[in-house]
Amino acid sequence: MDESDSEVNREQSVLWNGPGGRAWVEAQAVLDAMFRPFENLLVEAVASAGPMAQVLDIGCGTGSTTLAMARRLGAQAGCTGLDISEPMTALARQRAKREGLHAACFVCADAQVHAFEPAGFDMIVSRFGVMFFEDPVAAFANLRRAAKPGAKLACIVWRSPPDNPFMTAAERAAAPLLPHLPPRQPGAPGQFAFADRARVTQILADSGWADIDIQPLDVRCTLSEADLMRYISRLGPVGQLLQQLDEPDRAKVLDVMRPAFAPYVHAGQASYMAACWMVTARQP
């Protein structure tokens, strides 16, 4: 990643090039399967938008959505995945090489400041990748300049913590044992930064996008009970803190968290409703 990129969203860069990024790499298969319904929605949105020469996937992570678009669109379209995490983009490149998907390429950079080719993309998409900007107006203005006139933006983001009790169950359960667990700050960079629809509308309007539309999107996600425990012990604020504890203390926290997820588990399968926004707009 270019050094100037990392100077802006430094906290996010440290997280996603450190423990956060490594955890996502290790959990790649679990996360891909759990979030596949969202991947399918974005691939269909791209495929139905008309002929595509270049598509940009923001916050591409380990590349699942970018690769799925490349498979669907074929060799005639280029699919670029961009992420601030070197570990994740490195894995994405390996996956593309293994599949022989030459239409997919991956860039490790910060979308807020990256020097995109002006008017280079027919469509910009993101699955949970645009909520981490220090200055979201600057970031979306930069993305708008990278879009061709008339190009569409389609992003899936999380709604509020109360709308997503599964995603916050670990924090609620573990808080008494983890006094240093950082509280969620409304609007701060992170998973729920775009929970407020009015705020997201204003961000896009201030950054120059037109035809802004934000609709609720509720999607059923599933994973095995075994994968659930791997997920909550490695990912999210609690998962990151757990990596800093010794084994006995980590086991205590996990024992406290398990009952919190019991309502979501049936016959060895965990299932929950993900409450999101589908955000679309157009480069005027």
Backbone as a ProteinNet text record, in pm:
[ID]
protein_1_A
[PRIMARY]
MDESDSEVNREQSVLWNGPGGRAWVEAQAVLDAMFRPFENLLVEAVASAGPMAQVLDIGCGTGSTTLAMARRLGAQAGCTGLDISEPMTALARQRAKREGLHAACFVCADAQVHAFEPAGFDMIVSRFGVMFFEDPVAAFANLRRAAKPGAKLACIVWRSPPDNPFMTAAERAAAPLLPHLPPRQPGAPGQFAFADRARVTQILADSGWADIDIQPLDVRCTLSEADLMRYISRLGPVGQLLQQLDEPDRAKVLDVMRPAFAPYVHAGQASYMAACWMVTARQP
[TERTIARY]
84.3	0	87.3	49.9	123	123.8	239.9	254	157.3	132.6	41	-100	-138.2	-269.4	-286.2	-183.6	-195.3	-198	-157.3	-152.4	-292.4	-392.5	-524.6	-601.5	-636.9	-712.1	-615.9	-527.6	-419.3	-472	-571.8	-623.9	-678.7	-752.4	-806.7	-695.1	-594.5	-481.9	-410.4	-388	-321.7	-406.2	-536.3	-625.9	-626.9	-649.7	-671.9	-541.9	-428.8	-300.3	-238.4	-312.3	-266.8	-365.5	-410.5	-493.8	-627.2	-690	-818.2	-806.5	-705.2	-684.5	-648	-562.1	-522.5	-641.7	-729.2	-846.9	-938.8	-956.9	-1042.5	-981.2	-849.6	-783.4	-806.4	-788.8	-805.8	-950.3	-1045.8	-1187.4	-1248.8	-1166.9	-1215.9	-1330.1	-1314.4	-1417.2	-1547.4	-1537.7	-1657.3	-1730.5	-1655.3	-1715.4	-1774.8	-1704.7	-1757.2	-1892.5	-1901.6	-2026.6	-2137.3	-2104	-2205	-2261.3	-2173.6	-2216.6	-2248.2	-2255.1	-2281.6	-2413.2	-2520	-2642.8	-2622.1	-2536.9	-2509.1	-2424.5	-2328.9	-2247.9	-2336.9	-2432.4	-2521.9	-2604.2	-2650.1	-2729.2	-2647.5	-2522.4	-2439	-2402.2	-2374.6	-2342.6	-2461.7	-2582.3	-2701.9	-2722.2	-2693.5	-2707.5	-2613	-2490.2	-2392.7	-2434.9	-2475.6	-2511	-2632.2	-2723.5	-2846.6	-2834.2	-2718.4	-2700.7	-2660.1	-2640.7	-2601.7	-2455.7	-2406.8	-2268.5	-2169.4	-2071.4	-1970.9	-1831	-1751.2	-1610.6	-1522.1	-1555.7	-1474.2	-1565.5	-1547.5	-1623.6	-1524.4	-1556.3	-1470.5	-1542.6	-1475.6	-1529.5	-1450.1	-1516.7	-1450.1	-1456.4	-1343.1	-1336.5	-1356.3	-1284.4	-1307.7	-1265.3	-1186.4	-1142.8	-1062.7	-1098.6	-1026	-1076	-1162.8	-1190.8	-1312.4	-1394.4	-1504.6	-1598.7	-1644.2	-1739.9	-1675.4	-1552.9	-1482	-1468.3	-1431	-1414	-1548.2	-1653.7	-1786	-1830.6	-1801.9	-1836.8	-1756.6	-1628	-1543.2	-1593.8	-1637.5	-1693	-1818.3	-1904.2	-2033.6	-2017.8	-1930.8	-1917.9	-1827.9	-1735.7	-1648.9	-1530.1	-1452.6	-1325.3	-1341.1	-1461.4	-1478.7	-1483.5	-1498.5	-1506.1	-1392.8	-1335	-1233.3	-1296	-1262.8	-1316.1	-1200.1	-1199.5	-1091.9	-1141.9	-1074.1	-1102.6	-998.5	-1044.8	-953.5	-979.5	-872.4	-886.2	-760.5	-776.2	-663.7	-573.2	-618.6	-548.2	-459	-329.6	-236.4	-257.2	-277.1	-301.1	-423.1	-528	-649.9	-636.1	-576.2	-560.3	-460.1	-361.6	-267.1	-340.2	-428.9	-507	-598.3	-659.4	-746.9	-671.5	-548	-468.2	-438.7	-408.6	-382.5	-506	-622	-746.3	-772.9	-751.5	-771.8	-676	-551.9	-451.8	-489	-533.9	-573.1	-686.5	-780.6	-895.7	-867.9	-754.9	-726.9	-818.5	-863	-953.2	-870.2	-826.1	-739.9	-815	-947.6	-1026.5	-1035.2	-992.7	-996.3	-856.6	-846.1	-719	-745.8	-641.9	-660.5	-554.1	-598.8	-513.2	-521.1	-407.7	-404.3	-386.9	-493.6	-491.4	-610.2	-606.7	-716.7	-803.8	-928.5	-1017	-1043.6	-1021.8	-1046.8	-950.3	-827	-724.5	-655.5	-687.2	-617.6	-636.6	-530.1	-534.4	-591.6	-723.5	-788.9	-775.5	-781	-793.7	-929.5	-933.4	-1062.6	-1158.4	-1285.3	-1392.5	-1355.3	-1302.5	-1253.5	-1347.6	-1455.1	-1536.9	-1683	-1741.7	-1882.9	-1974.4	-1923	-2002.8	-1909.2	-1952.1	-1877	-1968.1	-1918.4	-1998.8	-1919.4	-1990.5	-1923.1	-2014.7	-1957.7	-2026.4	-1957.2	-2017.1	-1965	-1823.8	-1791.1	-1655.2	-1639.7	-1751.1	-1740.2	-1770	-1774.1	-1813.7	-1693.9	-1574	-1453.1	-1371.9	-1428.9	-1353.5	-1349.9	-1233.3	-1219.1	-1301.4	-1303.2	-1380.7	-1464	-1586.4	-1665.1	-1703.3	-1721.1	-1753.8	-1637	-1515.7	-1397.7	-1383.2	-1411.2	-1397.6	-1495.6	-1621.5	-1720.8	-1704.4	-1647.6	-1614.6	-1502.7	-1405.3	-1297.2	-1350.4	-1442	-1502.4	-1587.1	-1656.7	-1737	-1648.7	-1532.2	-1441.2	-1388	-1384.3	-1337.6	-1444.6	-1569	-1681.6	-1706.6	-1744.1	-1781.3	-1912.6	-1939	-2068.8	-2182.3	-2278.2	-2390.1	-2365.1	-2242.8	-2210.4	-2290.1	-2318.6	-2399.5	-2312.3	-2356.5	-2297.4	-2396.8	-2351.6	-2438.5	-2359.2	-2398.7	-2327.1	-2424.4	-2379.8	-2456.2	-2383.5	-2457	-2400.1	-2494.3	-2442.4	-2523.2	-2613.8	-2731.1	-2815.4	-2765	-2850.1	-2802.9	-2773.9	-2697.8	-2677.2	-2806.9	-2906.7	-3031.9	-3101	-3081.9	-3140.4	-3065.2	-2945.1	-2859.2	-2812.4	-2904.4	-2865.8	-2764.1	-2764.4	-2664.6	-2524.8	-2508	-2376.3	-2321.8	-2409.2	-2364.7	-2379	-2422	-2443.4	-2314.4	-2203.2	-2075.8	-2035.3	-2052.6	-2015.8	-2102.4	-2232.4	-2322.5	-2288	-2258.8	-2230.7	-2094.5	-1994.4	-1856.9	-1820.2	-1901.3	-1865.7	-1826.8	-1897.4	-1857.3	-1716.4	-1669.4	-1536.1	-1428.4	-1470.2	-1373.8	-1393.2	-1341.5	-1363.7	-1301.7	-1206	-1141.5	-1204.6	-1317.7	-1386.4	-1434.3	-1387.2	-1426.2	-1573.9	-1644.6	-1786.2	-1801.6	-1912.1	-1942.5	-1980.1	-1919.3	-1948.6	-2033.6	-2156.9	-2243.5	-2175.6	-2175.3	-2118.2	-1968.3	-1899	-1753.7	-1720.7	-1603.2	-1566	-1578.8	-1643.9	-1665.6	-1790.5	-1826	-1933.6	-2064.4	-2102.8	-2233.8	-2226.3	-2120.6	-2102.7	-2213.7	-2275.7	-2378.5	-2518.1	-2538.2	-2668.5	-2777.5	-2741.1	-2836.3	-2858.9	-2977.4	-3005.1	-2994.5	-3042	-3034.5	-2890	-2805.9	-2663.4	-2599	-2629.2	-2571.7	-2618.3	-2745.7	-2798.5	-2721.8	-2695.6	-2624.5	-2480.4	-2415.2	-2277.4	-2270	-2360.8	-2358.6	-2392.6	-2490	-2525.2	-2408.5	-2345	-2232.7	-2112.6	-2101.1	-1988.6	-2021.9	-2141.8	-2173.4	-2250.4	-2296.3	-2373.4	-2518.7	-2584.9	-2724.5	-2811	-2942.5	-3039.2	-3013.7	-2994.1	-2961.5	-3085.3	-3070.1	-3181	-3126.9	-3191.1	-3145.6	-3265	-3259.8	-3371	-3327.3	-3416.4	-3382.1	-3366.2	-3271.3	-3240.9	-3221.4	-3309	-3301.3	-3273.1	-3161.9	-3114.3	-3082.4	-3128.7	-3099.9	-2959.1	-2875.5	-2739.8	-2727.3	-2647.7	-2630.5	-2483.5	-2449.7	-2318.3	-2331.8	-2239.9	-2246.9	-2216.4	-2260.3	-2233.3	-2082.9	-2007	-1861.5	-1799.4	-1846.1	-1794.9	-1836.1	-1952.2	-1997.2	-1897.5	-1851	-1756.9	-1623.1	-1581.1	-1457.7	-1477	-1595.9	-1626.5	-1622	-1692.6	-1701.4	-1571	-1486.6	-1361.3	-1248	-1268.7	-1161.4	-1197.5	-1325.9	-1365.4	-1445.2	-1449.2	-1521.4	-1441.4	-1495.3	-1421.9	-1385.3	-1478.2	-1449	-1342.4	-1357.6	-1260.6	-1119.9	-1107.6	-974.8	-915.4	-998.3	-948.1	-912.3	-987.9	-960.6	-820.1	-768.7	-635.8	-526	-559.7	-461.5	-463.6	-559.8	-573.5	-499.6	-465.8	-409.3	-522.7	-487.7	-586.8	-695	-662.7	-769.4	-869.7	-820.8	-911.8	-994.6	-932.2	-1005.7	-1118.3	-1089.1	-1190.3	-1307	-1278.6	-1384.5	-1479.5	-1421.5	-1505	-1588.9	-1529.1	-1604	-1717.7	-1694.1	-1798.9	-1916.7	-1887.4	-1993.1	-2067.7	-1995.7	-2058.1	-2147.3	-2112.5	-2186.4	-2337.6	-2383.3	-2529.2	-2597.6	-2523.2	-2583.1	-2621.9	-2556.9	-2585.3	-2678.8	-2718.6	-2807.4	-2937.1	-2999.1	-3123.9	-3107	-2984.5	-2960.8	-2923.7	-2904.9	-2853.6	-2962.9	-2981.2	-3077.4	-3018.4	-3014.4	-2967	-2828.9	-2740.2	-2603	-2580.6	-2685.8	-2676.2	-2715	-2632.5	-2664.4	-2727.3	-2831.2	-2902.5	-2944.7	-2929.4	-2969.6	-3010.5	-3085.1	-3126.2	-3030.7	-2968.7	-2879.6	-2960.4	-2963.4	-3041	-2947.6	-2967.2	-2874.8	-2950.7	-2875	-2926.2	-2866.6	-2948.7	-2897.1	-2892.8	-2772.3	-2750.2	-2714.1	-2792.2	-2758.9	-2757.9	-2677.9	-2669	-2609.4	-2600.5	-2550	-2454.6	-2349.1	-2258.1	-2327.7	-2358.2	-2436.4	-2358.2
-119.6	0	123.8	223.1	348.3	415	467.2	525.7	641.4	722.3	834.7	786.6	669.7	613.8	585.2	525.8	480.2	594.5	715.4	827	875.4	854.2	910.3	826.5	706.4	618.2	526.2	587.6	511	402.8	434.1	334.3	213.2	239.7	129.3	52.3	123.3	56.5	-38	8.2	-76.2	-199.7	-179	-291.1	-394.9	-349.9	-444.6	-499.1	-438.4	-497.6	-574.2	-579.7	-652	-760.3	-760.2	-870.8	-884.5	-772	-779.6	-845.6	-804.4	-863	-1009.6	-1045.6	-1186.5	-1273.9	-1220.9	-1298.6	-1322.9	-1221.5	-1240.1	-1339.5	-1337.1	-1434.3	-1576.6	-1593.5	-1726.4	-1774.4	-1681.1	-1717.1	-1700.4	-1690.6	-1658.4	-1749	-1879.3	-1971.9	-1954.4	-1936.5	-1917.7	-1789.4	-1680.6	-1552.1	-1551.7	-1612.1	-1619.5	-1689.2	-1802.4	-1878	-1800	-1738	-1666.9	-1546.1	-1474.9	-1352.9	-1374.7	-1500.6	-1526.4	-1466.1	-1463.3	-1399.7	-1254.8	-1181.6	-1043.4	-1038.9	-1129.1	-1139.6	-1163.7	-1254.7	-1286.1	-1164.7	-1088	-968.3	-867.3	-846.5	-749.8	-799.5	-927.8	-982.8	-966.5	-991.7	-974.8	-827.5	-737.1	-594.2	-551.5	-603	-570.6	-631.8	-757.8	-827.9	-766.6	-711.2	-655.2	-508.5	-447.6	-304.1	-274.1	-377.8	-356.1	-388.6	-364.9	-398.4	-327.3	-403.5	-351	-372.6	-265.9	-280.1	-289.5	-208.1	-205	-188.2	-277.1	-271.2	-262	-179.7	-160.3	-208.9	-293.2	-348.4	-289.2	-204.8	-132.5	-213.3	-221.9	-302.8	-449	-495	-628.6	-741.2	-712	-817.4	-924.4	-1049	-1159.4	-1192.2	-1108.4	-1112.4	-1188.2	-1239.7	-1326.7	-1259	-1136.7	-1068.9	-1029.7	-982.3	-947.4	-1069	-1181.5	-1303.9	-1351.7	-1340.3	-1381.5	-1294.8	-1164.7	-1077	-1113.9	-1144.7	-1181.3	-1309.4	-1405.8	-1529.6	-1499.8	-1414.2	-1386.3	-1303	-1202.6	-1111.1	-1165.7	-1255	-1312.9	-1224.6	-1269.2	-1204.8	-1066.4	-1032.8	-903	-787.2	-815.4	-709	-723.9	-612.2	-613.3	-584.9	-664	-647.6	-619.6	-500.6	-459.5	-458.8	-531.4	-527.2	-442.2	-353.8	-264.6	-275.9	-287.3	-298	-241.9	-191.9	-133.9	-240.5	-366.7	-475.8	-554.1	-551.4	-629.7	-779.8	-830.8	-975.4	-1022.4	-943.5	-985.6	-975.7	-866.8	-856.7	-959.5	-995.4	-1099.9	-1232.5	-1266.7	-1389.9	-1380.5	-1264.1	-1247.4	-1272.8	-1222.1	-1245.7	-1394.2	-1462.6	-1606.4	-1681.1	-1640.5	-1707.8	-1685.1	-1562.7	-1534.8	-1616	-1626.5	-1703.6	-1851	-1905.7	-2046.4	-2076.4	-1982.2	-2002.3	-1963.7	-1898.2	-1850.4	-1737.8	-1656.5	-1545.1	-1420.5	-1409.2	-1298	-1165.5	-1170.5	-1047.2	-981.8	-1052.7	-998.1	-954.2	-832.2	-785.9	-718.2	-706.9	-656.3	-552.5	-444.4	-332.2	-310.1	-301.8	-268.5	-117.2	-49	96.8	143.4	271.1	333.9	408.7	367.3	427.1	574.7	622.3	763.6	854.7	807.5	894.8	835.2	712.8	648	726.3	734.8	808.7	718.5	706.3	628.9	700.4	622.2	683	752.7	879.8	949.7	881.9	875.2	820.6	684.8	597	468.6	351.6	366	250.8	270.2	162.1	162.3	143.5	80.9	57.2	37.4	86.2	68.8	-0.9	-108.5	-185.1	-205.5	-246.7	-281.3	-366.8	-469.5	-551.5	-527.4	-440.8	-411.4	-353.4	-272.8	-222.4	-71.9	3.3	149.6	221.9	148.1	210.2	251.7	248.3	261.4	387.3	480.2	598.7	703.1	763.7	875.3	994.7	1018.3	1127.7	1068.6	1022.1	954.7	1044.9	1173.8	1263.4	1270.1	1285.6	1286.5	1153.3	1043.5	911	892.4	926.9	906.9	1007.7	1124.4	1217.2	1159.4	1095.4	1031.8	917.7	839.8	731	785.7	895.3	953.9	996.7	1052.6	1092.6	971.5	855.3	733.7	670.3	716.3	659.2	734.8	660.7	723.8	800.3	899.9	967.3	865.7	873	779.7	648.7	625.8	500	487.4	363.7	336.7	294.5	334	291.1	198.9	84.3	-7.6	-63.7	-26	-67.9	-129.6	-234	-292.6	-259.2	-200.2	-160.9	-206.8	-213.8	-257	-145.6	-183.4	-90.7	-83.4	-50.7	-18.3	-142.4	-126.3	-238.3	-297.9	-216.9	-278.7	-361.8	-324.9	-402.6	-533.4	-545.2	-661.4	-722.9	-780.1	-834	-947.4	-1024	-1130.2	-1070.6	-960.7	-901	-835.1	-810.4	-745	-835.6	-960.2	-1052.2	-1078.8	-1094.9	-1123.8	-1010	-886.1	-771.4	-761.3	-781.2	-771.8	-878.5	-998.6	-1107.9	-1092.6	-1050.1	-1048.7	-920.8	-816.9	-686.6	-693.6	-769.6	-773	-828.5	-913.3	-972.7	-896.3	-801.6	-728.3	-577.9	-524.8	-382.4	-288.7	-337.1	-250.9	-263.1	-332.3	-345	-207.8	-158.4	-22.9	-15.7	87.3	101.2	142.1	103.6	147.1	295.4	374.4	517.1	541.4	591	613.5	701.2	653.5	730	717.5	658.8	643.4	534.3	541.1	436	297.5	208.4	75.1	12.7	-102.1	-182.1	-105.2	-26.1	39.4	188.7	231.6	374.8	431.2	346.4	394.3	351.2	335.5	292.5	397	525.7	635.6	666.6	632.5	651.7	798.5	889	1031.1	1076.4	1028.1	1065.5	1011.9	888.8	831.4	909	946.4	1026.5	1157.7	1222.2	1349.8	1332.4	1225.3	1198.4	1186.5	1109.9	1089.7	1218.2	1293.1	1419.7	1518.1	1527.4	1620.8	1581.5	1453.4	1408.3	1406.1	1453.4	1476.1	1367	1263.6	1158	1201.2	1144.9	1178.5	1053	1072.6	960.8	866	922.4	843	769	640.2	559.3	461.2	457.3	370.7	291.5	160.9	74.1	-31.4	-66.2	-172.6	-306.3	-382.8	-513.4	-610.3	-709	-808	-944.1	-1002.4	-1124.8	-1229.6	-1351.9	-1462.7	-1516.4	-1521.6	-1574.1	-1698.2	-1794.5	-1917.9	-1958.2	-2033.2	-2095.7	-2210.1	-2303.8	-2417.4	-2372.7	-2452.3	-2418.2	-2414.7	-2506	-2506.5	-2380.1	-2338.1	-2215.3	-2092.2	-2099.3	-1987.3	-1960.1	-2063.4	-2043.2	-1989.7	-2035.9	-1980.8	-1832.8	-1800.9	-1662.9	-1569.6	-1604	-1511.6	-1506.8	-1609	-1609.1	-1539	-1500.9	-1440.2	-1302	-1278.2	-1158.3	-1062	-936.5	-834.6	-783.8	-684.3	-625.5	-727.6	-819.7	-919.9	-1017.7	-1064.7	-1158	-1101.7	-971.8	-910.7	-904.6	-872.3	-868.1	-1007.3	-1107.3	-1243.4	-1289.5	-1240.6	-1282.9	-1231.8	-1133.6	-1076.9	-1144.1	-1235.4	-1299.9	-1433.3	-1476.9	-1611.8	-1713.9	-1838.7	-1942	-1954.9	-1956.1	-1966.9	-1852	-1728.4	-1613.8	-1616.3	-1657.4	-1667.4	-1770.5	-1881.9	-1986.2	-1936	-1855.7	-1800.5	-1712.5	-1626	-1536.6	-1617.2	-1716.3	-1798.7	-1873.1	-1919.8	-1989.3	-1896.5	-1769.1	-1671.6	-1637.1	-1635.4	-1594.6	-1702.6	-1828.1	-1936.5	-1928.9	-1911.4	-1906.1	-1790.5	-1681.7	-1566.9	-1600.5	-1701.6	-1739.6	-1860.4	-1914.8	-2031.7	-2006.8	-1887.8	-1867.1	-1875.6	-1864.1	-1865.4	-2003.5	-2100.5	-2231.6	-2337.1	-2410.5	-2519.9	-2632.8	-2752.1	-2872	-2851.1	-2789.7	-2771.9	-2660.3	-2580	-2472.2	-2340	-2238.3	-2104.1	-2023.1	-1948.3	-1869.7	-1737.3	-1629.9	-1498.3	-1409.6	-1304.4	-1208.6	-1089.2	-1061.9	-946.7	-827.7	-722.3	-602.6	-498.4	-469.9	-384	-278.5	-191.9	-99.7	-138.2	-132.5	-134.6	10.3	59.2	199.2	207	282.4	301.8	451.7	485.4	623.4	621.9	739.9	749.6	866.9	846.5	955.1	1043.4	1167.1	1249.7	1290.4
0	0	0	-79.2	-85.3	51.7	92.6	225.5	246.4	140.8	156	181.8	127.9	155	303.2	365.9	503.7	603.9	563.5	656.5	693.4	607.8	632.2	733.1	696.5	785.3	861	939.6	1000.9	1094.3	1174.5	1268.3	1193.9	1085.9	1006.7	936.8	891.4	824.7	919.9	1042.9	1142.4	1172.5	1189.7	1220.7	1109.9	985.4	875.3	816.9	851.7	814	929.9	1041.1	1158.3	1197.1	1321.8	1369.5	1297.6	1262.7	1193.2	1057.8	982.5	850.1	856.4	951.8	965.7	1002.9	1090.8	1130.5	1012.4	926.7	809.3	711.4	697.4	609.5	661.4	792.3	850.8	841.7	847.5	845.3	706.5	604.5	469.9	424.6	437.3	388.7	465.8	597.4	679.6	640.6	627.7	594.7	454	359.6	223	221.4	292.7	293.6	364.7	476.9	555.2	479.7	407.7	339.2	191	147.3	5.2	-44.7	36.6	-13.6	-57.6	13	-25.9	-153	-161	-282.4	-403.6	-390.5	-502.1	-542.7	-444.3	-475.2	-555.9	-517	-588.5	-727.9	-740.9	-873.1	-966.5	-916.1	-999	-1036	-941.3	-970	-1081.3	-1079	-1183.5	-1316.8	-1313.3	-1437.2	-1504.7	-1425.1	-1482.4	-1521.4	-1493.1	-1519.1	-1662.9	-1743.7	-1882.6	-1906.2	-2025.8	-2059.8	-1967.5	-1921.5	-1829	-1886.3	-1883.9	-1921.8	-1798.5	-1695.2	-1573.2	-1451.3	-1352.7	-1227.3	-1112.1	-1012.8	-896.3	-771.6	-693.2	-568.7	-452.7	-371.8	-264.2	-134.5	-65	55.9	23.1	-78.5	-135.5	-43.3	61.8	152.4	80.1	102.6	40.9	-98.9	-154.3	-297.3	-343.8	-253.3	-295.6	-394	-362.5	-450.1	-582.2	-578.7	-702.2	-793	-736	-814.6	-871	-790.5	-838.4	-955.6	-950.5	-1063	-1186.8	-1166.9	-1280.6	-1346.2	-1265.6	-1322.9	-1403.3	-1348.9	-1412.8	-1540.1	-1536.1	-1649.9	-1759.5	-1723.4	-1824.3	-1856.9	-1953.1	-1984.6	-2045	-2095.4	-2161.5	-2062.3	-1932	-1832	-1731.2	-1691.2	-1587.3	-1452.2	-1352.1	-1216.5	-1121.9	-1063.1	-973.7	-830.5	-744.2	-601.4	-531	-443	-370.9	-221.5	-144.1	0.7	66.5	188	261.4	322	320.6	387.9	292.8	318.8	237	255.9	378.8	391	312.8	312.4	243.2	91.7	42.6	-102.8	-154.1	-71.2	-112.7	-132.1	-39	-53.8	-174.9	-196.6	-312.8	-443.1	-452.6	-573.4	-591.5	-482.4	-489.7	-539.6	-490.3	-531.2	-679.9	-727.5	-869.9	-956	-910.5	-986.2	-990.2	-876.1	-872.2	-969.2	-981.5	-1069.5	-1214.1	-1236.6	-1371.5	-1413.6	-1316.9	-1347.1	-1377.3	-1500.3	-1539.5	-1544.4	-1548.8	-1551.8	-1414.2	-1309.8	-1173.8	-1131.7	-1079.8	-1024.9	-891.2	-809.3	-674	-641.6	-576.9	-542.1	-391	-324.8	-182.8	-170.7	-132.2	-124.4	-42.1	-4.5	68.3	-32.3	-45.5	-145.6	-120.3	2.9	32.2	-42.5	-64.3	-121.6	-243.2	-280.3	-390.1	-520.6	-599.9	-727	-836.5	-839.4	-944.4	-1078.6	-1185.4	-1317.1	-1324.4	-1363.9	-1370.1	-1467.4	-1426.3	-1510.4	-1569.2	-1483.4	-1533.7	-1515.5	-1433	-1398.6	-1438.2	-1488.5	-1525.8	-1406	-1300	-1179.7	-1061.5	-945.8	-821.5	-721.7	-661.5	-566.8	-437.8	-333.3	-209	-123.1	-64.4	34.9	168.8	250.2	384	380.7	279.4	268.7	272.1	291.3	280.3	412.4	523.4	650.5	735.7	679.2	760.8	729.6	654.7	614.3	725.6	741.9	835.2	788.7	658.1	598.6	484.9	513.8	410.5	294.1	317.4	205.6	107.6	160	73.1	0.2	71	9.8	-104.6	-82.6	-188.4	-301.9	-272.5	-381.2	-467	-402.3	-476.7	-562.8	-507.7	-585.1	-700.4	-677.5	-785.7	-902.5	-871.5	-979	-1055.2	-989	-1055.6	-1143.4	-1129.4	-1203.3	-1332.7	-1435.1	-1561.6	-1544.5	-1628.2	-1623.8	-1639.9	-1549.3	-1553.7	-1482.4	-1433.6	-1365.5	-1236	-1197.9	-1080.2	-962.4	-844.9	-718.8	-648.7	-599.8	-524.8	-407.2	-285.7	-165.1	-64.9	0.2	110.4	239.5	334.6	463.3	574.7	695.8	810.1	859.6	906.7	980.3	1124.9	1220.9	1356.1	1439.9	1548.7	1640.7	1695	1736.3	1782.3	1674.7	1547.8	1438.7	1415.3	1471.8	1446.7	1578.4	1655.5	1786.5	1779	1668.9	1655.2	1652	1579.7	1561.4	1688.2	1785.7	1909	2030.8	2009.8	2121.9	2198	2128.7	2194.5	2287.7	2241.6	2324	2448.3	2431.8	2546.9	2651.2	2604.6	2697.7	2764.8	2688.5	2738.9	2812.8	2802.5	2860.1	3007.6	3092.3	3234.4	3256.8	3165.6	3181.2	3105.5	3021.7	2938.4	2960	3070.5	3100.1	2997	2919.8	2821	2681.7	2674.2	2546.5	2501.2	2385.1	2343.7	2306.5	2351.3	2315.5	2169.6	2110.4	1974.1	1977.5	1891.3	1881.8	1757.8	1772.9	1656.1	1551.5	1428.5	1318.8	1303.8	1402.5	1391.7	1291.3	1227.7	1132.3	1195.6	1125.3	1177.4	1119.6	1171.1	1113.6	1098.4	1200	1199.5	1168.1	1102.7	1073.7	986.6	903.8	811.5	854.1	984	1033.9	1008.8	1012.4	998.9	851.1	800.8	658.2	616.7	700.4	665.2	652.7	741.5	735.2	607.9	571.4	449.9	327.1	325.9	214.9	202.8	318.1	316.4	270.1	313.9	271.1	119.9	62.2	-83.1	-157.4	-106	-171	-164.5	-48.1	-32.4	-118	-150.7	-233.3	-382.1	-417.1	-557.4	-629.1	-557.2	-621.6	-638.4	-737.4	-767.4	-759.4	-767.5	-767.2	-650.6	-533.5	-414.7	-366.3	-342.3	-293.7	-188.8	-74.1	35.6	85.9	68.4	103.1	204.7	299.9	394.3	323.9	371	313.2	429.7	439.7	547	485.4	525.4	462.1	567.9	545.1	635.2	607.5	711	698.9	787.6	743.2	818.5	823.2	926.4	939.7	1038.6	1034	1125.2	1267.5	1365.3	1504.4	1530.9	1471.5	1489.2	1431.7	1314.6	1254	1334.3	1396.5	1479.9	1591.4	1659.1	1768.9	1718.4	1601.9	1543.4	1509.4	1459.1	1420.1	1541.1	1649.4	1762.1	1843	1829.5	1904.9	1831.3	1703.6	1625.4	1569.2	1544.2	1471.7	1557.8	1513.9	1587.9	1706.5	1778.6	1891.9	1998.3	2030.1	2131.3	2082.2	1959.1	1903.2	1902.2	1874.2	1873.2	2013.6	2113.6	2250.5	2301.9	2258.2	2304.9	2267.3	2154.8	2111.9	2204.4	2287.9	2379.5	2517.2	2540	2670.5	2673.4	2793.4	2805.8	2793.1	2778.8	2747.8	2854.4	2984.5	3085.7	3080.2	3064.8	3058.8	2930.9	2821.1	2695.1	2707.4	2772.3	2789.7	2874.8	2977.7	3062	2980.3	2895.4	2814.5	2716.6	2653.7	2558.7	2628	2749.2	2823.6	2853.3	2877	2902.4	2773.4	2662.3	2535.6	2474.6	2493	2426.6	2449.3	2574.1	2594.1	2520.4	2497.3	2428.7	2285.7	2227.5	2088.8	2078.7	2193.7	2192.2	2114.2	2122.7	2047.8	1895.7	1848.1	1703.5	1650.3	1738.7	1697.7	1708.1	1598.8	1594.5	1511	1569.9	1499.4	1437.4	1513.6	1468.3	1368.7	1342.5	1244.4	1309.9	1290.8	1339.5	1227.2	1261.8	1161.3	1223.5	1150.1	1199.5	1082.6	1114.1	1013.1	1015.8	902.1	888.9	838.6	917.4	883	822.3	695.4	619.6	541.2	477.4	376.4	241.6	138.1	0.2	-46.2	-68	-102.4	-251.8	-327.2	-468.7	-500.8	-600.4	-646.1	-786.4	-848.1	-985.1	-996.5	-1074.2	-1107.8	-1212	-1175.4	-1269.5	-1393.6
[MASK]
++++++++++++++++++++++++++++++++++++++++++++++++++++++++++++++++++++++++++++++++++++++++++++++++++++++++++++++++++++++++++++++++++++++++++++++++++++++++++++++++++++++++++++++++++++++++++++++++++++++++++++++++++++++++++++++++++++++++++++++++++++++++++++++++++++++++++++++++++++++++++++

